[in-house]
């Protein structure tokens, strides 16, 4: 029965106030180094058939967008994750 209460609470909260399922990074390659910049986050849909991606900025200079699970050191620029 706690599952029903959990779903009810989830519906009352805006998705963006819940912990994100994935973090979006822009990865730029410069020589042999990779520079990771956090640019947004993604949240699971309740039906588990998709994600909502919210980007804080959109890269305009190439590179790639990588989605990764959040970690304890979130918020730091990450380098060399090899995605």
LOZAKOL-290197 format. One record per atom (N, C-alpha, C): x, y, z; residue in one letter; atom name. Coordinates in steps of 0.05 Angstrom, whole numbers, plus 32768, in hexadecimal, padded with zeros to 4 digits. Example, Ala and Ser with C-alpha at 12.3 -4.5 7.8 and 13.67 -1.06 7.14 Angstrom:
ATOM    x    y    z resn name
ATOM 8108 7F8E 809C    a    N
ATOM 80F6 7FA6 809C    a   CA
ATOM 8108 7FBE 809C    a    C
ATOM 8101 7FD3 808E    s    N
ATOM 8111 7FEB 808F    s   CA
ATOM 8102 8001 809D    s    C
END
This chain:
ATOM    x    y    z resn name
ATOM 8010 7FE8 8000    x    N
ATOM 8000 8000 8000    x   CA
ATOM 8011 8019 8000    x    C
ATOM 8029 8017 8009    x    N
ATOM 803B 802F 8008    x   CA
ATOM 8041 8037 7FEB    x    C
ATOM 803F 8024 7FD9    x    N
ATOM 8044 802A 7FBD    x   CA
ATOM 802F 803E 7FB3    x    C
ATOM 8015 803A 7FBA    x    N
ATOM 8000 804D 7FB2    x   CA
ATOM 8005 8069 7FBD    x    C
ATOM 800D 806A 7FD6    x    N
ATOM 8013 8085 7FE2    x   CA
ATOM 802B 8091 7FD4    x    C
ATOM 803E 8081 7FCE    x    N
ATOM 8056 808B 7FC0    x   CA
ATOM 804F 8097 7FA5    x    C
ATOM 803E 8089 7F96    x    N
ATOM 8035 8093 7F7C    x   CA
ATOM 8025 80AC 7F7F    x    C
ATOM 8014 80AD 7F94    x    N
ATOM 8004 80C5 7F98    x   CA
ATOM 8015 80DD 7F9E    x    C
ATOM 802A 80D9 7FAF    x    N
ATOM 803C 80EF 7FB5    x   CA
ATOM 804C 80F8 7F9D    x    C
ATOM 8053 80E5 7F8C    x    N
ATOM 8062 80EB 7F74    x   CA
ATOM 8052 80FC 7F61    x    C
ATOM 8038 80F6 7F5F    x    N
ATOM 8027 8105 7F4D    x   CA
ATOM 8023 8122 7F57    x    C
ATOM 8024 8126 7F71    x    N
ATOM 8021 8141 7F7C    x   CA
ATOM 8039 8152 7F78    x    C
ATOM 8051 8146 7F77    x    N
ATOM 8069 8156 7F74    x   CA
ATOM 8070 815A 7F56    x    C
ATOM 8079 8172 7F4F    x    N
ATOM 8083 8175 7F33    x   CA
ATOM 809B 8162 7F2F    x    C
ATOM 809D 8157 7F17    x    N
ATOM 80B2 8144 7F11    x   CA
ATOM 80CE 814F 7F18    x    C
ATOM 80D2 8169 7F13    x    N
ATOM 80ED 8175 7F17    x   CA
ATOM 80F5 8177 7F34    x    C
ATOM 80E2 8174 7F47    x    N
ATOM 80EA 8174 7F63    x   CA
ATOM 80F2 8159 7F6D    x    C
ATOM 80ED 8144 7F5E    x    N
ATOM 80F5 8129 7F65    x   CA
ATOM 8112 8124 7F5C    x    C
ATOM 8120 8112 7F68    x    N
ATOM 813C 810C 7F5E    x   CA
ATOM 813B 8103 7F41    x    C
ATOM 814E 810D 7F32    x    N
ATOM 814F 8106 7F15    x   CA
ATOM 815A 80EA 7F12    x    C
ATOM 8151 80DD 7EFC    x    N
ATOM 815A 80C2 7EF6    x   CA
ATOM 8175 80C3 7EE9    x    C
ATOM 817A 80D7 7ED8    x    N
ATOM 8193 80DB 7ECA    x   CA
ATOM 819A 80F8 7EC9    x    C
ATOM 81B4 80FD 7EC6    x    N
ATOM 81BF 8118 7EC3    x   CA
ATOM 81C8 811A 7EA6    x    C
ATOM 81C3 8131 7E99    x    N
ATOM 81CB 8136 7E7E    x   CA
ATOM 81E5 8147 7E7E    x    C
ATOM 81F9 813D 7E6F    x    N
ATOM 8212 814B 7E6D    x   CA
ATOM 8218 8151 7E4F    x    C
ATOM 8225 8167 7E4A    x    N
ATOM 8230 816D 7E2F    x   CA
ATOM 824D 8164 7E32    x    C
ATOM 8257 8154 7E1E    x    N
ATOM 8272 814B 7E1F    x   CA
ATOM 8281 8157 7E06    x    C
ATOM 8295 8166 7E0B    x    N
ATOM 82A5 8172 7DF6    x   CA
ATOM 82C0 8165 7DF6    x    C
ATOM 82C9 815D 7DDF    x    N
ATOM 82E4 8151 7DDC    x   CA
ATOM 82F7 8166 7DD3    x    C
ATOM 830D 8169 7DE2    x    N
ATOM 8322 817D 7DDB    x   CA
ATOM 833C 816E 7DDD    x    C
ATOM 8347 8166 7DC6    x    N
ATOM 835F 8156 7DC7    x   CA
ATOM 8359 813B 7DD3    x    C
ATOM 8369 8134 7DE6    x    N
ATOM 8365 811A 7DF4    x   CA
ATOM 8353 811C 7E0D    x    C
ATOM 834A 8134 7E12    x    N
ATOM 8339 8138 7E2A    x   CA
ATOM 831C 813B 7E23    x    C
ATOM 830B 8132 7E36    x    N
ATOM 82EE 8136 7E33    x   CA
ATOM 82E5 8148 7E4A    x    C
ATOM 82D5 815C 7E43    x    N
ATOM 82CA 816F 7E57    x   CA
ATOM 82AC 816B 7E59    x    C
ATOM 82A4 8164 7E72    x    N
ATOM 8288 815E 7E78    x   CA
ATOM 827B 8175 7E86    x    C
ATOM 8265 8180 7E7C    x    N
ATOM 8257 8196 7E88    x   CA
ATOM 823A 818D 7E8C    x    C
ATOM 8230 8190 7EA5    x    N
ATOM 8214 8188 7EAA    x   CA
ATOM 8202 819D 7E9C    x    C
ATOM 81EF 8193 7E8D    x    N
ATOM 81DD 81A5 7E7F    x   CA
ATOM 81BF 81A0 7E85    x    C
ATOM 81B9 818B 7E95    x    N
ATOM 819D 8186 7E9B    x   CA
ATOM 8199 816B 7EA9    x    C
ATOM 8180 8162 7EA9    x    N
ATOM 817A 8149 7EB7    x   CA
ATOM 8162 813C 7EA9    x    C
ATOM 815D 8122 7EB0    x    N
ATOM 8147 8113 7EA5    x   CA
ATOM 8139 8104 7EBB    x    C
ATOM 811E 8102 7EB8    x    N
ATOM 810D 80F4 7ECB    x   CA
ATOM 80FE 80DE 7EBD    x    C
ATOM 80FB 80C7 7ECB    x    N
ATOM 80EB 80B1 7EC1    x   CA
ATOM 80CD 80B8 7EC0    x    C
ATOM 80C0 80AE 7EAB    x    N
ATOM 80A3 80B0 7EAA    x   CA
ATOM 8097 809B 7EBD    x    C
ATOM 8080 80A1 7EC8    x    N
ATOM 8073 808E 7EDA    x   CA
ATOM 806E 8073 7ECE    x    C
ATOM 8069 8072 7EB4    x    N
ATOM 8063 8058 7EA6    x   CA
ATOM 807D 804A 7E9E    x    C
ATOM 8094 8055 7EA4    x    N
ATOM 80AE 804A 7E9F    x   CA
ATOM 80B3 8046 7E81    x    C
ATOM 80A5 8055 7E70    x    N
ATOM 80A9 8052 7E53    x   CA
ATOM 80B7 806A 7E47    x    C
ATOM 80C3 807B 7E57    x    N
ATOM 80D1 8092 7E4C    x   CA
ATOM 80DD 80A3 7E62    x    C
ATOM 80E9 80B9 7E59    x    N
ATOM 80F6 80CD 7E6B    x   CA
ATOM 80ED 80E9 7E62    x    C
ATOM 80ED 80FB 7E75    x    N
ATOM 80EB 8117 7E6F    x   CA
ATOM 8106 8123 7E72    x    C
ATOM 8110 8130 7E5E    x    N
ATOM 812B 813C 7E5E    x   CA
ATOM 8128 815B 7E60    x    C
ATOM 8133 8167 7E75    x    N
ATOM 8133 8184 7E78    x   CA
ATOM 814F 818E 7E76    x    C
ATOM 8155 819E 7E61    x    N
ATOM 816F 81A8 7E5D    x   CA
ATOM 8170 81C5 7E66    x    C
ATOM 8185 81CC 7E75    x    N
ATOM 818A 81E7 7E7E    x   CA
ATOM 8197 81F8 7E68    x    C
ATOM 81A6 81EB 7E57    x    N
ATOM 81B2 81F8 7E40    x   CA
ATOM 81B5 81E3 7E2A    x    C
ATOM 81B7 81ED 7E12    x    N
ATOM 81BA 81DB 7DFB    x   CA
ATOM 81D5 81E1 7DEE    x    C
ATOM 81E7 81CD 7DEB    x    N
ATOM 8201 81D2 7DDF    x   CA
ATOM 81FE 81DA 7DC2    x    C
ATOM 820E 81ED 7DB9    x    N
ATOM 820D 81F6 7D9D    x   CA
ATOM 8227 81F1 7D8F    x    C
ATOM 823B 81E6 7D9D    x    N
ATOM 8255 81E3 7D90    x   CA
ATOM 825D 81C6 7D8C    x    C
ATOM 8249 81B5 7D86    x    N
ATOM 8250 8199 7D82    x   CA
ATOM 8252 818A 7D9C    x    C
ATOM 8262 8176 7D9C    x    N
ATOM 8264 8164 7DB4    x   CA
ATOM 824C 8151 7DB4    x    C
ATOM 8247 8146 7DCB    x    N
ATOM 8231 8133 7DCE    x   CA
ATOM 8224 8136 7DE9    x    C
ATOM 820B 812C 7DEA    x    N
ATOM 81FC 812D 7E04    x   CA
ATOM 81FC 8111 7E0F    x    C
ATOM 8204 810E 7E28    x    N
ATOM 8205 80F4 7E35    x   CA
ATOM 81F3 80F5 7E4E    x    C
ATOM 81E3 80E0 7E52    x    N
ATOM 81D2 80DD 7E69    x   CA
ATOM 81DF 80C8 7E7B    x    C
ATOM 81E3 80CF 7E95    x    N
ATOM 81EF 80BD 7EA8    x   CA
ATOM 81DF 80BE 7EC2    x    C
ATOM 81E2 80A8 7ED2    x    N
ATOM 81D5 80A8 7EEC    x   CA
ATOM 81E3 80BC 7EFE    x    C
ATOM 81D3 80CA 7F10    x    N
ATOM 81E0 80DC 7F22    x   CA
ATOM 81F2 80CE 7F36    x    C
ATOM 8207 80DC 7F3F    x    N
ATOM 8219 80D0 7F52    x   CA
ATOM 821C 80E3 7F6A    x    C
ATOM 822B 80DB 7F7E    x    N
ATOM 822E 80EB 7F96    x   CA
ATOM 823C 8105 7F91    x    C
ATOM 824D 8106 7F7D    x    N
ATOM 825D 811E 7F77    x   CA
ATOM 8251 812E 7F61    x    C
ATOM 8237 812B 7F5D    x    N
ATOM 8228 813A 7F48    x   CA
ATOM 822D 8158 7F4C    x    C
ATOM 822D 8166 7F36    x    N
ATOM 8232 8183 7F37    x   CA
ATOM 824E 818A 7F30    x    C
ATOM 8261 8177 7F31    x    N
ATOM 827C 817D 7F28    x   CA
ATOM 827E 8177 7F0B    x    C
ATOM 828F 8186 7EFD    x    N
ATOM 8294 8181 7EE1    x   CA
ATOM 82A3 8166 7EE0    x    C
ATOM 829B 8155 7ECF    x    N
ATOM 82A7 813A 7ECD    x   CA
ATOM 82B8 8138 7EB4    x    C
ATOM 82CD 8129 7EB6    x    N
ATOM 82E0 8126 7EA0    x   CA
ATOM 82E6 8109 7E9B    x    C
ATOM 82E7 8101 7E82    x    N
ATOM 82F1 80E7 7E7B    x   CA
ATOM 82E0 80CF 7E84    x    C
ATOM 82C5 80D1 7E82    x    N
ATOM 82B4 80BB 7E8B    x   CA
ATOM 82B3 80A5 7E76    x    C
ATOM 82BB 80AB 7E5D    x    N
ATOM 82BB 8097 7E48    x   CA
ATOM 82A0 808D 7E40    x    C
ATOM 828E 809F 7E3B    x    N
ATOM 8273 8097 7E32    x   CA
ATOM 8273 8092 7E14    x    C
END
